[in-house]
Amino acid sequence: MGNEACDLDSTVSALALAYFLAKTSPAPKAAFIPVLNIPRAEFALRTETTFLLGEQGIPAASLIFRDEIDLGGLHRAGLLSLTLVDHHVLPGVGGEEQRGFPGSAGGDPSRLQPQGCAGGLTLPVSPASADAALEEAVVEVLDHRPLERDRAPGCQVTAEPVGSCATLVTERIAQGPPGVLDRPTAALLHGTILLDCVNLSPAAGKVTPRDVACVSLLEARFPELPARDTIFEALQAAKFDVSGLTTEQMLRKDLKVLSGDELLLAVSAIYVDLETFLRRPGLLQDLDAFCQAQGYAGLVAMMISFNEHNEPSRQLAVYSRCETLRSAVCQALAAALSLHLLPLPSPCTYAQGNALASRKKVLPVLRAALGGPGAARGPEEEVVLPPTPMNSLVEECPLAQAVPPLCPQKKDVLERVSRIAAGQPPGSPK
């Protein structure tokens, strides 16, 4: 099972590894089931995935989605062994980010806790919190992110800093019996690595020598695979084609959710430039409806687009009905020197000078601001937060029209965030 974003890498890694295990396992009665970690209804939002699977003749009807299999029931019956690909901590375990499910957390007063920022919402217990019980069923992990927690001694862990988890799956299959890898599986892995690593472009800062080696291996075994440029451009076009999506669908397409004390923060990757996004009719109402419906106290929208040389351009926008949370998130982002943020004329919007810093770099900054696990900052973030760039607001921008402040405790909350950023205990003297 892949992660809750269920992007192409998670999907193909789950499909390919399950296929390999089914072909090579010595256990005759074991069933190896690749699970796509979203409800079936959301699959249409994964446009690059539907495109690549369609190219290989894999119908959606043959896939198994999270809402179609009772993993908890299988585990309680003693029938589940779970392998995680493209992530290594299940949502609901230790406050790890979730995908799209509202929830709540405990109340440690030393963490950022803007009273009233939920706007009167009652935050339901997350269905994803039930995943905590599945942790003891995890027998293997393949991930290309740094490990945030140790696994049980009996769990086999492969965590390597490569550009794509599909690279780790390709290496695993290549080490297996000859003849297991077939052309459709090779095509899925090949396209996924190319998309994740931006066509192996060093300028994008994603690719490693192991990613290049796996692409070359797949091409050597299957010379008839499409040319790199051809498949990358087709997948890129499919991934960034959000022309037919509503604002809500754009926000849900690639969504992570961070849980803090008594609030949830949504983080959406959006595949248009900021100017195009801000021009969407009724944007403020759509953002407010999205957050209210899901129980999110705020939203960070991460825009990404590419030029003709496949070089990324990134911008950030922060939305919340709560002025305190909005200001705190903006200040935490501005304090992250590695992002090289430049405030834009519109409120709570930034150009990201370091275009190579993906959401993997931004999530720890936001998690630290919320007081979640892994909140310890590196040396570059151990600074006093600079003033929020609120003096350059543009009234006609939709993000400037937020509901009036709901949080009278703004000063106290911002002092806590400043102390977190400076590495001081929240209760310490100034």
C-alpha positions as CSV (number, residue, x, y, z in Angstrom):
1,M,0.0,0.0,0.0
2,G,1.3,3.4,-1.0
3,N,0.7,6.7,0.8
4,E,-2.5,8.7,1.2
5,A,-1.6,11.1,-1.7
6,C,-1.7,8.1,-3.9
7,D,0.4,9.7,-6.6
8,L,1.8,7.8,-9.6
9,D,4.9,6.7,-7.6
10,S,2.8,5.2,-4.8
11,T,0.4,3.5,-7.2
12,V,3.0,2.0,-9.5
13,S,5.3,1.0,-6.6
14,A,2.4,-0.9,-5.0
15,L,1.3,-2.5,-8.2
16,A,4.8,-3.6,-9.3
17,L,5.9,-4.9,-5.9
18,A,2.7,-6.9,-5.4
19,Y,3.2,-8.4,-8.8
20,F,6.8,-9.3,-8.1
21,L,5.9,-10.9,-4.7
22,A,3.1,-12.8,-6.2
23,K,5.5,-14.2,-8.8
24,T,8.3,-15.1,-6.4
25,S,6.8,-15.9,-3.0
26,P,7.2,-19.4,-1.7
27,A,3.9,-19.1,0.2
28,P,1.4,-20.9,-2.1
29,K,-1.7,-19.7,-0.1
30,A,-0.7,-16.0,0.2
31,A,-2.6,-13.4,-1.8
32,F,-0.6,-10.3,-2.7
33,I,-3.0,-7.3,-3.1
34,P,-1.8,-3.8,-4.2
35,V,-4.0,-1.3,-2.4
36,L,-4.5,2.2,-3.8
37,N,-4.7,4.3,-0.6
38,I,-7.7,6.5,-1.7
39,P,-11.4,5.9,-2.2
40,R,-12.2,4.8,-5.7
41,A,-14.2,8.1,-6.3
42,E,-11.0,10.1,-6.1
43,F,-9.1,8.1,-8.7
44,A,-10.2,10.4,-11.5
45,L,-8.2,13.2,-9.9
46,R,-4.9,11.2,-10.5
47,T,-4.8,12.2,-14.1
48,E,-1.2,11.1,-14.8
49,T,-1.9,7.7,-13.2
50,T,-5.1,7.1,-15.2
51,F,-3.2,8.0,-18.3
52,L,-0.2,5.7,-17.7
53,L,-2.3,2.7,-16.6
54,G,-4.6,3.2,-19.6
55,E,-1.5,3.2,-21.9
56,Q,-0.7,-0.2,-20.5
57,G,-4.2,-1.6,-20.8
58,I,-4.8,-1.7,-17.1
59,P,-8.5,-0.9,-16.4
60,A,-9.6,0.9,-13.2
61,A,-12.0,-2.0,-12.6
62,S,-9.0,-4.3,-11.9
63,L,-7.7,-2.0,-9.2
64,I,-8.4,-2.3,-5.4
65,F,-9.0,0.9,-3.5
66,R,-8.8,1.7,0.2
67,D,-12.6,1.8,0.6
68,E,-13.0,-1.6,-1.0
69,I,-10.9,-3.7,1.4
70,D,-11.2,-4.1,5.2
71,L,-7.6,-4.0,6.3
72,G,-8.6,-3.7,9.9
73,G,-10.8,-6.8,9.7
74,L,-8.1,-8.8,8.0
75,H,-5.6,-7.8,10.7
76,R,-8.0,-8.7,13.5
77,A,-8.4,-12.1,11.9
78,G,-4.6,-12.5,11.8
79,L,-4.5,-12.6,8.0
80,L,-2.7,-9.3,7.2
81,S,0.9,-8.6,6.5
82,L,1.3,-5.0,5.3
83,T,4.1,-3.6,3.2
84,L,4.3,0.2,2.9
85,V,5.7,1.7,-0.2
86,D,6.5,5.4,-0.7
87,H,5.9,6.1,3.0
88,H,6.8,4.5,6.3
89,V,4.4,5.8,9.0
90,L,0.7,5.2,8.8
91,P,-1.6,8.3,9.3
92,G,-2.8,8.7,12.9
93,V,0.5,7.3,14.3
94,G,2.4,10.0,16.2
95,G,0.7,12.9,14.4
96,E,2.1,12.0,11.0
97,E,0.5,13.9,8.1
98,Q,-2.7,12.5,6.8
99,R,-4.4,12.6,3.4
100,G,-7.7,14.3,3.3
101,F,-9.3,12.9,6.6
102,P,-10.3,15.4,9.3
103,G,-9.2,14.5,12.9
104,S,-8.0,15.9,16.2
105,A,-5.0,15.6,18.4
106,G,-4.2,15.9,22.1
107,G,-3.7,19.1,24.0
108,D,-0.1,19.8,25.0
109,P,-0.2,23.5,26.0
110,S,3.5,23.9,25.0
111,R,2.6,23.6,21.3
112,L,1.1,26.1,19.0
113,Q,-2.6,26.1,20.0
114,P,-4.5,29.1,18.7
115,Q,-7.7,29.0,20.7
116,G,-10.7,29.5,18.5
117,C,-9.0,29.0,15.2
118,A,-11.2,26.1,14.3
119,G,-13.9,28.7,13.9
120,G,-16.5,26.8,16.0
121,L,-16.0,23.5,14.1
122,T,-16.4,20.2,15.7
123,L,-13.5,18.1,14.4
124,P,-14.5,14.5,14.1
125,V,-12.1,11.6,15.0
126,S,-10.2,10.7,11.8
127,P,-11.0,7.4,10.1
128,A,-7.3,7.3,9.4
129,S,-6.6,7.1,13.1
130,A,-7.7,3.5,12.8
131,D,-4.5,2.9,10.8
132,A,-2.6,3.1,14.1
133,A,-3.8,-0.4,14.8
134,L,-2.3,-1.6,11.5
135,E,1.2,-0.6,12.5
136,E,1.8,-4.0,14.1
137,A,1.0,-5.7,10.8
138,V,3.7,-3.8,8.9
139,V,6.4,-6.3,7.8
140,E,8.3,-4.2,5.2
141,V,8.9,-0.6,4.2
142,L,10.3,0.8,1.0
143,D,10.6,4.5,1.0
144,H,12.8,7.3,-0.4
145,R,12.3,9.7,2.5
146,P,14.4,10.0,5.6
147,L,13.0,7.8,8.4
148,E,11.1,9.7,11.1
149,R,10.7,6.8,13.5
150,D,12.2,3.3,14.1
151,R,10.4,0.2,13.0
152,A,9.9,-3.0,15.0
153,P,12.9,-5.3,14.8
154,G,11.1,-7.8,12.6
155,C,10.2,-5.2,9.9
156,Q,12.5,-5.1,6.8
157,V,13.2,-1.4,6.0
158,T,14.6,0.0,2.8
159,A,14.9,3.8,3.1
160,E,17.2,5.3,0.5
161,P,17.5,8.9,-0.8
162,V,16.6,8.3,-4.4
163,G,14.3,10.4,-6.6
164,S,11.5,7.8,-6.9
165,C,10.3,4.9,-4.8
166,A,9.8,3.1,-8.1
167,T,13.6,3.0,-8.3
168,L,13.8,1.0,-5.1
169,V,11.1,-1.4,-6.5
170,T,13.0,-1.7,-9.8
171,E,16.2,-2.6,-7.9
172,R,14.3,-5.2,-5.9
173,I,12.8,-6.8,-9.0
174,A,16.2,-6.7,-10.8
175,Q,17.7,-8.7,-8.0
176,G,15.0,-11.4,-8.3
177,P,14.7,-14.3,-10.6
178,P,15.3,-13.6,-14.3
179,G,12.2,-13.4,-16.5
180,V,9.8,-12.1,-13.8
181,L,9.9,-8.5,-15.1
182,D,7.5,-8.1,-18.1
183,R,7.1,-5.2,-20.5
184,P,3.9,-3.6,-18.9
185,T,5.5,-3.5,-15.5
186,A,8.7,-2.2,-16.9
187,A,6.8,0.5,-18.7
188,L,5.0,1.6,-15.5
189,L,8.3,1.8,-13.6
190,H,10.1,3.5,-16.4
191,G,7.5,6.2,-16.8
192,T,7.2,6.8,-13.1
193,I,10.9,7.3,-12.5
194,L,11.1,9.7,-15.4
195,L,8.2,11.7,-14.1
196,D,9.4,11.8,-10.5
197,C,12.9,12.7,-11.6
198,V,11.8,15.3,-14.1
199,N,13.1,13.4,-17.1
200,L,16.4,12.8,-15.2
201,S,17.2,16.5,-15.4
202,P,20.0,17.5,-12.9
203,A,18.6,21.0,-12.9
204,A,15.4,19.8,-11.1
205,G,17.4,18.5,-8.2
206,K,15.5,15.2,-7.9
207,V,17.6,12.6,-9.8
208,T,20.3,10.4,-8.4
209,P,22.7,7.9,-10.1
210,R,20.5,5.0,-9.0
211,D,17.5,6.5,-10.7
212,V,19.5,6.9,-13.9
213,A,20.8,3.3,-13.6
214,C,17.3,1.9,-13.2
215,V,15.9,3.8,-16.2
216,S,18.9,2.5,-18.3
217,L,18.3,-1.1,-17.0
218,L,14.7,-1.0,-18.0
219,E,15.5,0.4,-21.4
220,A,18.2,-2.2,-22.0
221,R,15.8,-5.1,-21.2
222,F,12.9,-3.5,-23.2
223,P,14.4,-1.5,-26.1
224,E,10.8,-0.9,-27.4
225,L,9.9,1.4,-24.4
226,P,8.9,4.9,-25.5
227,A,11.7,7.5,-25.8
228,R,12.3,9.3,-22.5
229,D,11.2,12.7,-23.8
230,T,8.0,11.2,-25.3
231,I,6.7,9.5,-22.2
232,F,7.8,12.3,-19.8
233,E,6.1,15.0,-21.8
234,A,2.9,12.9,-22.1
235,L,2.9,12.2,-18.3
236,Q,3.7,15.8,-17.5
237,A,0.9,17.1,-19.7
238,A,-1.5,14.6,-18.0
239,K,-0.4,15.5,-14.5
240,F,-0.7,19.2,-15.0
241,D,-4.0,19.1,-16.9
242,V,-6.3,20.5,-14.3
243,S,-8.4,22.5,-16.8
244,G,-11.5,20.4,-16.2
245,L,-11.3,20.4,-12.4
246,T,-13.1,22.5,-9.9
247,T,-11.2,24.4,-7.2
248,E,-12.1,21.7,-4.7
249,Q,-10.8,18.9,-7.0
250,M,-7.6,20.9,-7.5
251,L,-7.1,21.1,-3.8
252,R,-7.8,17.4,-3.3
253,K,-5.7,16.2,-6.2
254,D,-2.4,16.2,-4.3
255,L,-3.2,16.8,-0.7
256,K,-1.5,16.2,2.6
257,V,-2.9,17.1,6.0
258,L,-0.8,18.0,9.1
259,S,-2.4,17.6,12.5
260,G,-1.5,19.9,15.4
261,D,-3.0,20.4,18.7
262,E,-6.7,20.8,18.1
263,L,-6.4,21.9,14.5
264,L,-5.6,20.5,11.1
265,L,-3.6,22.2,8.3
266,A,-4.1,21.2,4.7
267,V,-1.2,21.3,2.3
268,S,-2.1,21.1,-1.4
269,A,0.2,20.9,-4.4
270,I,-1.5,22.7,-7.3
271,Y,-0.3,22.4,-10.8
272,V,-0.9,25.9,-12.1
273,D,1.0,29.2,-11.5
274,L,-0.3,31.4,-8.7
275,E,-1.6,34.1,-10.9
276,T,-3.9,31.6,-12.8
277,F,-5.1,30.2,-9.5
278,L,-5.9,33.6,-8.0
279,R,-8.0,34.4,-11.0
280,R,-10.4,31.5,-10.5
281,P,-14.0,32.8,-10.0
282,G,-15.3,32.5,-6.5
283,L,-11.9,31.4,-5.1
284,L,-12.4,32.8,-1.6
285,Q,-15.7,31.1,-1.2
286,D,-14.3,27.8,-2.6
287,L,-11.4,27.9,-0.2
288,D,-13.6,28.6,2.7
289,A,-16.1,25.9,1.8
290,F,-13.3,23.4,1.3
291,C,-11.8,24.0,4.8
292,Q,-15.1,24.2,6.5
293,A,-16.3,20.9,5.0
294,Q,-13.2,19.0,5.9
295,G,-12.5,20.6,9.3
296,Y,-9.3,22.2,8.2
297,A,-8.2,25.3,10.2
298,G,-6.1,26.5,7.3
299,L,-4.6,25.7,3.9
300,V,-1.2,26.1,2.3
301,A,-1.3,26.0,-1.5
302,M,1.9,25.1,-3.2
303,M,1.9,26.1,-6.8
304,I,4.3,24.4,-9.3
305,S,4.7,24.9,-13.0
306,F,7.5,24.1,-15.4
307,N,9.1,26.1,-18.2
308,E,10.1,24.7,-21.6
309,H,13.4,23.5,-20.1
310,N,11.5,21.4,-17.4
311,E,12.8,23.8,-14.8
312,P,10.3,24.2,-11.9
313,S,8.8,27.4,-10.6
314,R,7.1,27.4,-7.2
315,Q,4.9,29.8,-5.3
316,L,3.1,29.5,-2.0
317,A,-0.2,30.9,-0.7
318,V,-1.6,30.6,2.8
319,Y,-5.4,30.8,3.6
320,S,-7.2,30.7,6.9
321,R,-10.2,32.3,8.4
322,C,-8.2,32.7,11.5
323,E,-5.8,35.6,11.4
324,T,-3.6,34.2,14.1
325,L,-3.0,30.9,12.4
326,R,-2.6,32.6,9.0
327,S,0.0,34.9,10.4
328,A,1.8,32.2,12.3
329,V,2.0,29.9,9.2
330,C,3.3,32.8,7.1
331,Q,6.0,33.7,9.6
332,A,7.1,30.1,10.0
333,L,7.4,29.8,6.2
334,A,9.2,33.1,5.9
335,A,11.7,32.0,8.6
336,A,12.7,28.9,6.7
337,L,15.8,30.3,5.0
338,S,16.2,27.2,2.9
339,L,13.0,28.1,0.9
340,H,14.3,31.5,-0.1
341,L,10.8,33.0,0.0
342,L,10.1,36.4,-1.4
343,P,6.8,38.1,-0.5
344,L,4.5,38.9,-3.4
345,P,2.2,41.9,-3.6
346,S,-0.9,39.7,-2.8
347,P,-1.4,38.9,0.9
348,C,0.1,35.7,2.3
349,T,1.7,34.8,-1.0
350,Y,5.3,34.1,-1.8
351,A,7.6,33.3,-4.7
352,Q,9.8,30.4,-3.7
353,G,13.3,31.3,-4.6
354,N,14.6,27.8,-4.0
355,A,12.5,26.1,-6.7
356,L,14.1,22.7,-5.9
357,A,12.6,22.6,-2.4
358,S,9.5,20.4,-2.9
359,R,6.7,19.7,-0.4
360,K,9.0,17.3,1.4
361,K,11.0,20.3,2.5
362,V,8.0,22.4,3.4
363,L,6.2,19.9,5.5
364,P,8.8,19.8,8.3
365,V,8.6,23.6,8.6
366,L,4.9,23.5,8.9
367,R,5.0,20.5,11.3
368,A,7.4,22.4,13.5
369,A,5.1,25.4,13.6
370,L,2.2,23.2,14.6
371,G,4.3,21.5,17.3
372,G,4.1,18.1,15.7
373,P,6.7,15.3,15.7
374,G,10.0,16.1,14.2
375,A,9.6,19.7,15.3
376,A,13.3,20.2,16.1
377,R,14.7,22.6,13.6
378,G,18.1,22.5,11.9
379,P,20.6,25.3,12.3
380,E,19.3,27.2,9.4
381,E,15.9,27.6,10.9
382,E,17.1,28.6,14.4
383,V,16.4,32.3,14.0
384,V,13.8,34.7,15.3
385,L,10.9,35.0,13.0
386,P,10.9,38.1,10.8
387,P,7.8,40.3,10.7
388,T,5.0,38.9,8.6
389,P,4.9,40.7,5.2
390,M,1.4,42.0,5.8
391,N,2.2,45.5,4.8
392,S,2.1,44.7,1.1
393,L,-1.5,43.5,0.9
394,V,-3.5,44.0,-2.3
395,E,-7.2,44.5,-1.4
396,E,-8.5,43.0,-4.6
397,C,-6.7,39.7,-4.1
398,P,-9.1,37.0,-2.9
399,L,-6.9,36.1,0.0
400,A,-7.1,39.6,1.4
401,Q,-10.9,39.2,1.9
402,A,-10.7,36.6,4.7
403,V,-13.2,36.6,7.6
404,P,-12.2,39.1,10.3
405,P,-9.9,37.8,13.1
406,L,-11.3,35.1,15.3
407,C,-8.3,34.8,17.6
408,P,-7.7,37.4,20.3
409,Q,-4.7,35.5,21.6
410,K,-2.6,36.5,18.5
411,K,0.3,38.0,20.5
412,D,0.7,34.9,22.8
413,V,0.6,32.4,19.9
414,L,3.1,34.3,17.8
415,E,5.5,34.5,20.8
416,R,5.2,30.8,21.2
417,V,6.1,30.3,17.5
418,S,9.0,32.7,17.7
419,R,10.4,30.8,20.7
420,I,10.0,27.5,18.9
421,A,11.9,28.9,16.0
422,A,14.6,30.2,18.3
423,G,15.0,26.8,19.9
424,Q,13.7,28.1,23.3
425,P,11.1,26.3,25.5
426,P,7.7,28.0,25.0
427,G,7.6,29.0,28.7
428,S,11.1,30.4,28.9
429,P,11.8,34.1,29.6
430,K,12.2,36.4,26.6
